[in-house]
Amino acid sequence: MERCDVDGCEAEADKISRLSPEGFLVGTGNKAYSFREAYKRFRYCSHHHNELMKSVWSRVNEKGDKSDDHVAPTAI
């Protein structure tokens, strides 16, 4: 099995996500005809996947000013 993609983590990955460790979609740079082909895949252990989901959810769920310069997790 492969290792978690979070720097310094030696745990085995048991989750696959299209979100990078920073919480964004990362394009493959290739011509793509589907979502699967368009974005890179990342592997996470359960701990880091849960932390990533909490981070993304809190960023999306904040009641702050939505007109700031922060891009959405799915921004291209």
Order of alpha helices (4+ residues) and beta strands (2+ residues): beta-alpha-beta-alpha
